[in-house]
Amino acid sequence: MSVENSIEDTTESIMSALSDHNLSDADKEEISKIVGQLLVKTVEKTTKNQVEAAANCCGPELDLAHQIRDEMNRKKEILISNLKAMR
Protein backbone atom coordinates (compact mmCIF):
# COMPACT_ATOMS: atom_id res chain seq x y z
CA MET A 1 0.00 0.00 0.00
CA SER A 2 1.36 3.41 -0.93
CA VAL A 3 1.82 6.22 1.56
CA GLU A 4 -0.91 8.20 -0.18
CA ASN A 5 -3.37 5.32 0.19
CA SER A 6 -2.41 4.89 3.84
CA ILE A 7 -3.08 8.57 4.52
CA GLU A 8 -6.42 8.45 2.72
CA ASP A 9 -7.49 5.26 4.52
CA THR A 10 -6.44 6.64 7.90
CA THR A 11 -8.17 9.96 7.32
CA GLU A 12 -11.35 8.22 6.16
CA SER A 13 -11.30 5.99 9.24
CA ILE A 14 -10.91 9.00 11.52
CA MET A 15 -13.68 10.90 9.74
CA SER A 16 -15.95 7.87 9.96
CA ALA A 17 -15.29 7.55 13.68
CA LEU A 18 -16.10 11.25 14.14
CA SER A 19 -19.06 11.35 11.75
CA ASP A 20 -21.56 11.88 14.56
CA HIS A 21 -19.85 15.11 15.57
CA ASN A 22 -20.73 17.35 12.57
CA LEU A 23 -17.19 18.49 11.83
CA SER A 24 -16.69 21.57 9.70
CA ASP A 25 -14.43 21.50 6.66
CA ALA A 26 -11.84 23.40 8.70
CA ASP A 27 -11.96 20.72 11.40
CA LYS A 28 -11.54 18.00 8.81
CA GLU A 29 -8.61 19.87 7.29
CA GLU A 30 -7.00 20.19 10.73
CA ILE A 31 -7.35 16.44 11.31
CA SER A 32 -5.73 15.71 7.94
CA LYS A 33 -2.93 18.13 8.80
CA ILE A 34 -2.33 16.40 12.15
CA VAL A 35 -2.18 12.99 10.46
CA GLY A 36 0.30 14.34 7.90
CA GLN A 37 2.48 15.88 10.61
CA LEU A 38 2.48 12.62 12.53
CA LEU A 39 3.61 10.74 9.44
CA VAL A 40 6.42 13.23 8.79
CA LYS A 41 7.64 12.92 12.39
CA THR A 42 7.46 9.13 12.15
CA VAL A 43 9.47 9.09 8.93
CA GLU A 44 12.09 11.42 10.41
CA LYS A 45 12.50 9.37 13.59
CA THR A 46 12.59 6.07 11.71
CA THR A 47 15.22 7.38 9.31
CA LYS A 48 17.32 8.70 12.20
CA ASN A 49 17.21 5.29 13.87
CA GLN A 50 18.13 3.53 10.64
CA VAL A 51 21.05 5.88 10.01
CA GLU A 52 22.35 5.27 13.52
CA ALA A 53 22.03 1.52 13.05
CA ALA A 54 23.90 1.68 9.75
CA ALA A 55 26.70 3.70 11.33
CA ASN A 56 26.94 1.29 14.26
CA CYS A 57 27.12 -1.88 12.20
CA CYS A 58 29.38 -0.43 9.52
CA GLY A 59 31.88 1.19 11.90
CA PRO A 60 35.02 -0.16 10.21
CA GLU A 61 33.59 0.69 6.80
CA LEU A 62 32.57 4.24 7.58
CA ASP A 63 32.48 5.18 3.90
CA LEU A 64 29.75 2.61 3.29
CA ALA A 65 27.82 3.88 6.31
CA HIS A 66 27.98 7.42 4.92
CA GLN A 67 26.70 6.24 1.55
CA ILE A 68 23.83 4.41 3.23
CA ARG A 69 23.06 7.48 5.37
CA ASP A 70 23.04 9.78 2.36
CA GLU A 71 20.71 7.48 0.41
CA MET A 72 18.34 7.11 3.37
CA ASN A 73 18.23 10.86 3.92
CA ARG A 74 17.60 11.48 0.23
CA LYS A 75 14.67 9.07 0.20
CA LYS A 76 13.35 10.53 3.46
CA GLU A 77 13.34 14.03 1.97
CA ILE A 78 11.46 12.81 -1.11
CA LEU A 79 8.87 11.07 1.06
CA ILE A 80 8.42 14.11 3.30
CA SER A 81 8.03 16.36 0.25
CA ASN A 82 5.36 14.03 -1.10
CA LEU A 83 3.55 13.99 2.25
CA LYS A 84 3.62 17.78 2.51
CA ALA A 85 2.31 18.11 -1.04
CA MET A 86 -0.72 16.05 -0.10
CA ARG A 87 -1.91 18.59 2.50
C-alpha positions as CSV (number, residue, x, y, z in Angstrom):
1,M,0.0,0.0,0.0
2,S,1.4,3.4,-0.9
3,V,1.8,6.2,1.6
4,E,-0.9,8.2,-0.2
5,N,-3.4,5.3,0.2
6,S,-2.4,4.9,3.8
7,I,-3.1,8.6,4.5
8,E,-6.4,8.4,2.7
9,D,-7.5,5.3,4.5
10,T,-6.4,6.6,7.9
11,T,-8.2,10.0,7.3
12,E,-11.3,8.2,6.2
13,S,-11.3,6.0,9.2
14,I,-10.9,9.0,11.5
15,M,-13.7,10.9,9.7
16,S,-16.0,7.9,10.0
17,A,-15.3,7.6,13.7
18,L,-16.1,11.2,14.1
19,S,-19.1,11.3,11.7
20,D,-21.6,11.9,14.6
21,H,-19.8,15.1,15.6
22,N,-20.7,17.3,12.6
23,L,-17.2,18.5,11.8
24,S,-16.7,21.6,9.7
25,D,-14.4,21.5,6.7
26,A,-11.8,23.4,8.7
27,D,-12.0,20.7,11.4
28,K,-11.5,18.0,8.8
29,E,-8.6,19.9,7.3
30,E,-7.0,20.2,10.7
31,I,-7.4,16.4,11.3
32,S,-5.7,15.7,7.9
33,K,-2.9,18.1,8.8
34,I,-2.3,16.4,12.1
35,V,-2.2,13.0,10.5
36,G,0.3,14.3,7.9
37,Q,2.5,15.9,10.6
38,L,2.5,12.6,12.5
39,L,3.6,10.7,9.4
40,V,6.4,13.2,8.8
41,K,7.6,12.9,12.4
42,T,7.5,9.1,12.2
43,V,9.5,9.1,8.9
44,E,12.1,11.4,10.4
45,K,12.5,9.4,13.6
46,T,12.6,6.1,11.7
47,T,15.2,7.4,9.3
48,K,17.3,8.7,12.2
49,N,17.2,5.3,13.9
50,Q,18.1,3.5,10.6
51,V,21.0,5.9,10.0
52,E,22.4,5.3,13.5
53,A,22.0,1.5,13.1
54,A,23.9,1.7,9.7
55,A,26.7,3.7,11.3
56,N,26.9,1.3,14.3
57,C,27.1,-1.9,12.2
58,C,29.4,-0.4,9.5
59,G,31.9,1.2,11.9
60,P,35.0,-0.2,10.2
61,E,33.6,0.7,6.8
62,L,32.6,4.2,7.6
63,D,32.5,5.2,3.9
64,L,29.8,2.6,3.3
65,A,27.8,3.9,6.3
66,H,28.0,7.4,4.9
67,Q,26.7,6.2,1.5
68,I,23.8,4.4,3.2
69,R,23.1,7.5,5.4
70,D,23.0,9.8,2.4
71,E,20.7,7.5,0.4
72,M,18.3,7.1,3.4
73,N,18.2,10.9,3.9
74,R,17.6,11.5,0.2
75,K,14.7,9.1,0.2
76,K,13.3,10.5,3.5
77,E,13.3,14.0,2.0
78,I,11.5,12.8,-1.1
79,L,8.9,11.1,1.1
80,I,8.4,14.1,3.3
81,S,8.0,16.4,0.2
82,N,5.4,14.0,-1.1
83,L,3.6,14.0,2.3
84,K,3.6,17.8,2.5
85,A,2.3,18.1,-1.0
86,M,-0.7,16.1,-0.1
87,R,-1.9,18.6,2.5
